[in-house]
Amino acid sequence: MKIQLLIICLLISITGMSKGKELVYPVFTIPDSLKEDANMVVRADETVLEILNEKEAVRHNKVAYTVLNKNGDEDAVLFQYYDTHMDVNITEASIYDALGRLIDKVKKSDIYDQCMFDGFSLFNDARFKRITPMCSQYPYTVVYEYDVKYDGYLSLADWYPLRGTKISVENSSLELRVPESLSIRFKECQLEGKHEVNDGMEIHSWSVKNMDAIESESYAPAFAEIIPHVELGVNRFEYEGHPGKLTSWEDLGRWCWELVKVRSDLSPERKAEIQNLVKDLTTDAEKVACLYKYMQDKTRYVSIQLGIGGFQPFPASKVDEVGYGDCKALSNYMRVLLDAVGIQSFYTLVHAGKSALDPDVDFCDQAFNHVILTVPLKNDTLFLECTSQTNPCGYLGTFTSDRNVLLVSEKECKIVRTPAYSIDDNLRESSSIIEISEKGDAIINETVAYQGTRYNNVRSELRKTNDKQLEQAYKNARLSGVEIESIAYKDEPDRLPKATRDMKFSSRRYASVMGKRMFLPINRLYRSTYVPRKYDEREYDVQIRYPYTDVDTVVYKIPEGFVPEAMPEPLKIDSKFGTYECSVVFKDNELVYTRKETLSKGRYAPETYDELVDFLKKIVTADKKKIVLVKG
């Protein structure tokens, strides 16, 4: 049948060409291996990037995507960001059927051109052009051709031939042309290119062919870390009249400092006020905490993304006047406040985000998207997140912890690492007393504490009214027939923050009753339920970025006359990934259940993945066990 179909397609192809209509990317020419586990095939992705001088560059793109099913529609959308330093010209957008025959050409009036509204930027000059192909017959192919002109650039986008999971690549290439006098830096990751000099131009080119689609894997490193790519970096640049070098982190820091240092003004009246505010405090740590709270109470965060404003903060005096600013402005404002009382601090660039890639220490590039403040003290160093009005002083959470950052100052610019939260820091600890009735209903008094990055689990609840806290508690309830009598939170906003919730509630049918026996689940409040699926062949390393510890103690007060008939044996599991232990003890008509689970930070070989799955599966199985009580 496949052979007959191929013959028919070839005849159609020959007929089409005989009429002068060349078929464009017919689907039958795609190798079967590229269709396997793929929603879309990149038929061609040709990029030519030409650096004209320190300020100007042109990028030409021609791409062809074959969408195999509806799950690939979103991947075939053309989305091109631009701002006042960029000009985007889309010259072709055409849709073809499975045989490569033209279905439609997208008109310029169909190109969506809109301001990039992110919901939090007060000023933003970013825009985007978007084309969404409209085709209901699969497979289909879309071809785009467009140019992007740059009038000012600070960095070059790294080249990733593979765009995501469930996408395969037939052909993809990058050609980079740059004057020999400017030169360029690059780092090849699982790729090798061709490099030559011709007529005063450096020409660098990379290409890939027939890359199979990859599957998303649980506990895998960041996507950008595991696929072949090329990191690109400029040596010299000019952005809005501000020339700079990027051959080292020191260069980038110096360029940023030139933008920051001229925004350090603060009125004498304000300086006198804050000096008076800290005059009775004895340590620098106390003064930092005091001024951090002052800054939080006085300001709020808004994003500013206009031209050089994407890199240069508002003047400190302006923030002081209007009471708002972006991460750059608020961090700089806090720096100026500390300087006014004689405490040195560093404006600090960071790539923020829970799963953000670490900047490569050995390859300088402007890959940062956020600014915090670093405050070195006598025996310690504080890192301050200045965009939050509620953050505890010195707390970073998963947003900016455990990664390389760039300190910027007049005397020294260097890469340092923000602190990581340990397995003991990230603690959830609960203590519960549960009274079980003869019908199996329960009255529960629970106290649970969240520390370290686990603090984020309840952080938003701390600022809510009690009615809103109750409303959220009902939404989060994992038991049936829940009635909440009371709920209260206690906040300990320290550098290693901790929040404690006390809740009293009832639940119907907590345990099930059959005749004279009662079946009591040992862990219904904090039962583990997640087991990642196994793969026929694990491709990538296993990575656990954020370790944690869970400790639970439950005292069950069982009905009069009931005694245990069967109880789970104590269990202890040791694994390279963590530990688990639990036990149940019966004494004085009470059952005491204890549980401890840890998951360790680390990166492990792909072949260890099944061991991780088995470890997590054993925990889920252990948490499901029940105690059998019988009425004497």
N, C-alpha and C positions, 0 to 999 in steps of 0.2 A: 504493500500500500504506500509506504514511504517513497519507494522508487517511482511508482506511478505519479505521485504528487510532485516529485522533483522533476520528472520529465515534463509534466504539464506546465510547471512554473518556468522551466527553461524555454519551452515553446512560446509561452506568453512573453517572456523576456525578449526572445529573438524577434517576435512579432512587434513588440513595442519599439525596439530599436530600429526595426526596418521602417517604421513610420516616422523616424526622427525623434522619438521620445525616449530618451534614456531613462531607464528605471533607476531610482535613487535608493540605495541601501535596502534592497529586497531582503525580506526576513530569511528566505531559504538559504542565504549565503552565510548565516551565522553558525559557527560551529556548535554542535549539540552541547558540548561541555560548558559553553557560556550561557546557555539557557537554563542549565540545572540550578535550582534553588535561587533563581534570579527573578526579580520583578521588572528589571530594566537592563538593557545592554547599552553601554557607551560605544557606539559604532566608530565615532571619531571625536577627538577633543584636541584640537590643534591651537596652541597658544604661542604667539610670537610677542615677546616683550622687548621693546627697544628703549634703552636709556639714552636720551638725547643730550642731556647735560645734568648739572647738579639739581636742577629744578624741574625739568620736564621729562616726561616719558609717555610712551604710547603702547597700549596692549591691544593686540588683534586676536579675536577668538572666533573659531568656527567649530561648532559642536553638532553632533547628530546623536539623538537618543532613540532607541527602539523600546517602546513600552510594551511589555508582554502581557500584562494584566492590569486590572484597576488599582492594584496596590502600588504600581509604579507611576501613577498619574502625578502624584505630588513631586516625585523626583525629576519629572520632565519639565517642571515649571522653570522659566527663566526669571531669575531674581537678581537684579544688579543694583547694588548700593552706589550712591554717589553724593557728593557735596559740592561746595563752591570751588573746590580745587580739582574737580573732575568733570569731564564732559562725556556722556554716553551716547553713542550713535548706533542704533540697531538697524542694520541694513537688510537683513533677511530673517523671516520667520515663516517656515513652510511646513505643512503636514502631509505625510505620504501614507498610503495604505500598506498592507503587508507585502504586496508585490512591488512596492516602490513607485506607485503611480500617484501623482499630485492630487491631493484632495482639496487643499485650501491654502491660501496665502494670507497671513495675518496683516491687516492694514495698520497703518500708523495710528489711526484713531482707536484701534483695539488695544494699544499698549497702555497699560495702567501706569500712571506717573503720579506719585504721591509723596507727601512729606512723611518722613519716618517718625511716626508718633509712638513713643515707647511708654507713655503713661506717667512718666516722672520727670522728663526734661522740661525745664522752664524755657530754655532757649535751645534750639536745635536747627542746624542748617542741613541736616542729613535728609536725603530723599532716596527713592528707589523706583526703578522701572521693572514692571513685571508683565510677563506673558503667560497665561494659563491655557495650554492647548485644550481645545474642545473636540473630543473624538470618542465615540462610544463603541467603535469597532476595534477589537484587539486581534493581533498586535498592530500598532501604528508607529510611525517614525516622525520625529520632529527635528528640523534643522534650523539652527540659529547662527547668525553671523553678526558680530558687533565689534565696535572699537571703543576703547576707553582712553581718553587723554588726561594726563595728570599735569597740573600746574602747581607743583609743590608736593613733595613726598618725603616721608620720614623713614618708611620701611617698605619692603616689597613682600607681597603675599607669598608664603611658602607654597610649593607645588605638590599637590596630592593627586595622583592620577586616579585613585579609587576614592569615590565620594562618600561611600557609606556601605552599610550591609545590604544584602540582597541586590547588589548592583555588580555586574561584570563589565569588563573593559576589553573591547576588541583592539582599539588603537587609541593611544593618548600620547601627546608629545608637548614639550616645551622647548622653545628656542629663545635664548636670552642674548641680546646684542647690546654691547656697551663699549663706549670709547675706551681705548687702552689707557688713556690718561686718567680716567675715573676708576677703572677696574671694579671688581665686584667680589664679594665673599659668598661662598656657598658651602654647605655641608651635605654630603650625599648619604642618605640613610637607606640602606638596602638597594641602592641604585648606583649605576656607573654611567657617566655621560661621556660626551665627546667635547673636546676643548681645543680651539684653534685661534690664531690671531691672523687677521686678513685685512690689509689696508688700514691699519690703525684701529681696527675694531676687534674686540674679543667676542668670540661666538661660542656660546656654551649651549649644548643641546642634550636633552634626555628624552627617552621614549620607552613605552612599554607596550606589549602586545599580548592579547589573550590571557588576561587575568581573570580567573574564576571568581564568582561572587563569594563573599565570605558571610558567615553566619554570626549573629550576635551571641556572645557567650557570657554567662554569669561569672562574676568575679574576674573579669578580664581587665587588663590595663586600658587606659584611655585609647580610643580608636586611633587618634593621630600618632600614638606612640608605637603601634604595632604594624602599620602598613608602610610600604615603601614611599619615600617622599624626599624632597630636596628643600633644605632651609636656605633662604636667601637673605643677604644683608648688604646694605650699601656702605661705602666708605666715607663718602662726602655727600651732603645734601643741603638744600635751602628750603625753608618753610616759612612763608609770609615774611620774607626779609630777614629771617634768622638763620644764618648759615651754621653748619655744624659738621662734626665728624662722628663716625660710628665704628671706629676700628677697635674700640675697647669699651668696657662698662664705665670706665673713668670718663671717656669722651661723652657718652650719653648723659651721665650725671652732670658733667660740666655744662652741657647745653641746657639741661633742665634748670640748673641752678641760676643761670643767667636770666631765665624767665621768672624764677621765683623771687630772687633777691630784691628785685625792684618793686615787689608787692608786700613789703615788710613794715609799712608805716602804721602807726597807731597813735592816737591823740594823747597828749600829756595827761589829760584828765582821766582817760581810761587806764593809763599806766599807773597813775596814782591810786585809782580805785582798787585795782587788783593787787598792788603792792600792799595796800592796807588790809586787803582780804586775807592775805597769808602771813601777816606780820607776827602772829602769835603761834604759828606752826613751826615745829622744830626740825623736821626732816624734809628732804626733797620729795620723798615718796608721798608724804601728807600734802605737800603743796601741789604736786601733780594731780592727786586725786581731787583736791579742792577746785583747782582751775578746770579740770576735766568736767566736773559737775557744773561749774559756772558756764562753760562753753555749751554743754548739752541743754541747759535751761534757757540759754539766750538765743540759740540758733536752731534751724531746721535744715534738712537736706533737700536740695533741688539739683537737678542735673543741668550742666551748661555745656553745650556741644556746638560752639560756633567758632569756626576757623581756628586760630591760634588758641582760642579759649578752650579747645579740647586738650591743650597741654599747659596753658598758663592760668594760674589761679586769679580770682578776683583779688584786688588789694585787701589787706587785712582790715584797713579802715572802712572799706565798703561793706565787708561782712559785718563789722561791728555796728555799722549804721543801719543796714537793712535786715539783719538777723537771719540771713539764709546764705547758702552757698553749696557748691558741689563738693566731691571728695577732696579735690585739690584745694579749694578755697577754705574749707573747714579745717583741713590738716595744717595748712599754712597759718590760719588764724590761731590755732592752738599752739603752733610753734612760736608765733610772735608773742602770745600771752606768756608762755614759759620764759622766753628770752627777757621779757620785761621784769621778771623776778630772778634773773640770773641762772636759769636752768637751760642747759643746752639740749637741743633735740634735732632730729633729722627728718626732713621731708623724705618719704619712702615710697618708691614705686613697687607695685605688686600685681601679679596676675591672680585676680580673685576668682573664687568659685570652688564648690566642693570637689569637683572632678577636674579642676584646671591643671594644665600641664605646667610643670616646673620650667622656668627659663633655663636654658642650657648655659651653664657657667662658662663653657669654653667657646660659646658662639654668641657674640653680642648682637642684639636686635631689639627693636622697640616692640616688645610683645606684652606690655603691661596694659591693664585696663582699670586700675584703681590706685588710690593713694592712701596711705596710713601714716602714722607718725611714730618714730622710734625715739625713746627717751632713755639714754644710758644713765644709770644711777651708780652709786659707789660700789655696791656689791650685786647689782642686778641690772636688768634691762627691761623696760616696759614697751609694749607695742600697743598703740592706741588706735581704735577704730572711731574716727571722728564724725561719721555720718549718722550714727545712731543716737537718739535722745535717751535711750534706756540701757545701753550696753554697760555692764560693769567695767570699771576702769581696769584696763590691761587684758580684757577677755577678747579673744579673736574668733573662737569657734572654728567650724570647718571652712568658713569663708576665706580666711587668710592664714591659717596656721600651717606649720610644717612645710614651708616652701622657701625658695630663694627669692630675696627681694633686693632692691637697689637703694642704698642709702645715698642721699644727695645733700651735699653741704659745700661750703666755700673752700674748706681745706682738703676734704677727702670724699671720694665717691667710691663705694665698694659694694660687693655682693655679700650679704649675710643671710642667715636662715632664721625664720620665725620659729618659735618653740612649738614642739609637738605635744599633744595630750596623750598620756600613757594609758595603759590598760587599767590602772588603778584610778586614774583621774576620771575616766569616762564611766561613771558608776550609776547604776540604778539599783536602789536598795529598798525593799518593801517589807513591812511587818503588818500582818493582818490577824484579827481574831474573828472567827466565823462560827456563829451559833447555828446549828442545824436542828430543825424541828423534825418530828416523827414523819411528817409528810414530805420531807426533803427540801423544804424551803429554808432560806438562809438570811440571817441578819449579819451584816459585815461591817466591821470597823477596820479601816485600812489607812495606813500611813506609808507614803512612798516618796522617796527622795531622788532627785535627778541632779547629777553633778557633772561638771566638765561639758563635753559636747552634748551629753544627754539633757543638759539644761535647755537646749533648743526645743526639746519635745514639748515643754510646757511654758516656754518663755512668753508666748503671746497671751496665755491665760492670766498672767500676773497683772496685766493692765486692764483686765475686763471687770465689769461689775459682777457681783455675786450671781445675779440672774443670768447673765451671759455665760458665766462659768458653769452653772447648772445646765444650761441649754447644751453646751458643748459636751458636758459629761454624759448626758443622755445619748448624744450622737455617737460618742465613742464606746458606749457600753457593749461589752462582749457577751453579757449574760441575758437570759430571758426574764421578762416580767420584772424589770428593775424599777424600784422606787427610791429616789435619793432624798434622804432626810436633811443632810447638811454637807457642805463642801467648803474648804478654806485652804488658802495657799499662804506659805511663808517664803519670802524671798531673802536669800543671803547673797547679795550682789558683790561678790569678791572677785579677785583675779581668777580664781578657780571657783566659779559660781555654783550655787546649790539652791534648788527650790524644792520645797516639801509640800505635799498635798495630803490633807486629812479629809477623809470622806466616810460618811456613815450612810449605808444604803441596804436595801433588801432585794432578794431575788427569789422568784418562784421556781420550784423544780431545779434547784441547784444540784441536788442528788436525786436519783430515781429509786423508787420503792417498788418491790415485787414481793408480795406476801410478807413474810417476816424478815426479809433481807433488804438492805439498803446498799446501793452502789454509789460510792462517793468518789468523784474524780479528785485526784490528789492536787491537780493544778489547773484551775479554770480561769484564774485572774491573769496570769502571765505565761500562758502556755505558748510554746514555740510551735509555729505551724508551717514555716517556710522550708521547703526542700528544693533546691535548684535541680533542674533536670540534667540527666547525663547525656553525653554526646558520643556518637559512634567513634569519633576520633577528635580528642581535644586538640585545638590548634595553638592556643596562646597560654602564656603564663597565668598563674592564679595570683591575684593581687588583693590583699586586704589592707585598705588604707587607714581605717579608723578602728582601733581596738576598743574593747569594752568589757565590763564586768557586770553581771546581774547577780544579785543576792536576794533571795526571798525566804521569808519565814512565815508560816501559817499555823496558827493554833486553831484546831477544830474542836469545838465543844459539842460532843455528840449527845443525842437524846438519852435520857435515863433508861437503863435496861438494855442498851445496845452494846455489843462488844465486837471487836474485830474477829472475823472468821478467816480473812485472808488479807495480807498486806504485801505490797511490793518490797522486794529485797533492796537493801542499800545498793546503790549503783555508783561506780566511778569510771569515767572515760577519760583517757589521756590521748591527746593527738598533737601533732606538730602545729595544728591550727588553733588549739585551745584545749580547755578542760570542761568537764561537766561532772557534777556529783549531786546526789539527792538521797534523802533517807526519810523514813517515817518511824516515829516512836510513839507508843501508847502508854499513857500513865495518868492515873487519877481521872479517868473518864474523859481524857483529852488526847487528841492526836496532834503531834507536833511534826510538821513537814518542813524540811529545809532543802534549799536548792541553791546551787551556785553554778553559773555558766560564765566562761571567759572565751573571748575570741581575740587572737593575737594579730598584731600588725606584721605583715611580711609579704614577700614575693617568692613564689614557688614554681617549680617546673610544671609544665602542662600535664605530665603523667601523674601528678599528685592530686588532680582535680577529683577523681572518683573517691579518693580517700576523704576529701572535704565533704563531698555529698554524703558519704556513709556516716561521717561524724555528725552532720546536721540531722540526718534521718534518724539516728539513734536517739538524739535529743528529743525530736518530735515524738517518737515512739514512747520514750520514758515519760514525757509530759502528759501522755494520754492515759496512763495507767490509773486504775481505780482501787479503792479499798472496799472490801466487802464486809459490811457490818450485819450482824444477825441479832435479833431480839431474843433474849434468853427467857 
